[in-house]
């Protein structure tokens, strides 16, 4: 449960979809739902690169950009895996996206 507001609406929108995929669809093995929504993460990752950090976090801009780049790449890999039927590869790609998202969050901690 989050007590504080997200840093930006773009990060929040990405997290909302990732949460559903990671915490609801993946445990229930809802592959059709994952394959239809997974590629949306690529679209939601694009605006992350344009987020302007508040002044108090400007010193972390390079770390933020690197984390966003890694997250965007992981989302693209997931989208590519969603084109096939290898559920193990799709699951691994989801786990990677989730890990990269956690790395992005660590930039602000």
N, C-alpha and C positions, 0 to 999 in steps of 0.2 A: 504494500500500500504506500503510495506516495503522499507525503505530507506537504512538500514544497511544489511550487509550480514548475513546469518544465522550462528549460532555458529558452526554447523557441517552439512555436507552433509546428514548424517543419519536423523537428526532432520528435515531438509528441505524436504527430500523425504517423511517422514511420514506426514508432514504438507501438502504437495502438494495433496496427496490422501485424507486426511481428509477434506481439503478445498472443493474438488469436492463433496464428500459425503455430507458434512454439508451445503454448500452454493448452490449447484446445484441439487443434487439428492433428498435430503430431502424436500426442499420447493416444488418441483415438484411431490413429492410422487412417485418417480421412484423406486418402491420396488424391481423389478427384478435387476436393476443396483446396488442398495444398497446390495442386498443379494449376488451378485456375487463379488463385490469389498470390502465389509466390512471385510471379513476374511483376506484380504491382509494386513490389518493394523496390524495383529498379526505378520506377517512376517517382516513388516517394523519396528515394535517395538523392535524386538529382538536385532538388532545392537545398539540400543540406550544405552543398558547397557554396551557396550564396548567403548563408546566415552570417550576419554581422554580430560578432561577439560584443557584449557590453564592455565598457572601458575597464572594469575591474578584472576582466579575463583576457584582455588583449595580449598579455604576455604568453598566453597558451595558444595563440592563433596557429602557430606552426604545428603543434601537436594535434590540434583540432583538425586542420586540413589533412594531415597524414591519416588520422583515424577515419575521417570521412572518405578518403580515397580507398582505404582498405575495406571499409564497409560497403561502398558502392561496388567494388570489384567482387566481393562475396555475394552481393545481391545479384549481380550479373551471372555469376556462376550458378546460383540457385535457379535463376530463370532458364538458363541453358539446360540444367538437369531436369527441369519440369517439362521439357519437350520430350523426354524419353520416359521409359517405364521402369527404370532401375530405382526401386524404392530405397535401397540402401544408400545409393548415391544422393538421392534427394534428401534423405534424413541427414546425412553427413553435411550437405550443403546448408541445411537449416541450422544445424549446430554451429557451423562456421559463421553464418550471419549473426547468430545470437552472440557468439563470442566476440565478434568484431563490434557489435553494438555495445556490449559491456565495456570494451576498450574505449569506445567513444565516451561513455558515461564517466569513466575514470579520469578523463581529461579535466573534468569539472570538480572532482573530489580532492 
